[in-house]
């Protein structure tokens, strides 16, 4: 059986109310969905991280012609060929988000052809459900820190009522004109509202230099934060290493890094306690499995970042199911109509857990009518 068709499908939905983090405001949800069809009509779906622009052209113009007529079961072979082509084509960078989306679609297609879930193809499942933590608690367009605290307090209480026992808070309030003092006030208020019965993470989205990150990290230590995520920009490997050595709170990062080669450098420096590659940007299922294996070898937890459609959620669940040791699913609770409607049976909590799909491939059913309703190139 051969690959007969490769499609790049841009989808987008504007949000009713923007929300922000340290890097800026989110006003819409947009993704590039990759759809690969085999000669017998079997379809695999993937998702590319980031804006539609760029990903669309790379998938359509560079990767798709390479895949036509190829064996869809050759996931590792095709990954290497695409990776080589992209590095040669772009030299100083490579669009690994495009490679990631294609790789996920190939794994979905492979699983459907063989009638097996991806976690089985990866070697089996260590678990059938994964403990989830609620991502959300973003910034709103407010004028006082008290208003921001009140909004976050209500959202946290709502997420706890849903069944979550772990939550993630966004900080880096310079976007709203405030500084470290207000960030620490927000962390303190968050600890107060969730009490001692729940865990919480703090995500700075690369807001600080090392001195400011140290000050915030000390507050995280004092308040029993589970991890301190992305305190400094991704390129500051030494900053991550300094903070990991200086702080008692575990440092996490990785959504801005790609490929096992980059994570190898991070691990060599012991720069993080939690590695967070994103399946939709770090190289797909193929490469995140390699990253997870390397992390296990050097005794570092690999907890993939996930912030997208049900394709991203399902991909992350299969990777998490197939790795030993600690497993946590990032389960975004912020506004995302695409996440809520793209598949026929949306992911949901069972207690504090999300179940790993058992069907072939990703184990989800894309609603083609909904996919077309979000499409923006027609």
Secondary structure by P-SEA (a helix, b strand, c coil): ccccbbbbbbbbbbbccccccccccccbbbbbbbbbbcccbbbbbbbbcccaaaaaaaaccccccccccccccaaaaaaaaaaaaaaaacccccaaaaaaaaaaaaaaaaaaaaccccccccccccccbbbbbbccccccccccaaaaaaaaaaaaaaaaaacccbbbbbcccccccccaaaaaaaaaaaaaaacccbbbbbbccccccaaaaaaaaaaaaaaccccccccccccaaaaaaaaaaccccbbbbccccccaaaaaaaaaaccccbbbbbccccccaaaaaaaaaaaaaabbbbbbbbcccaaaaaaaaaaaaacccbbbbbccccccccccccccccccccccccccccccccccccaaaaaaaacccc
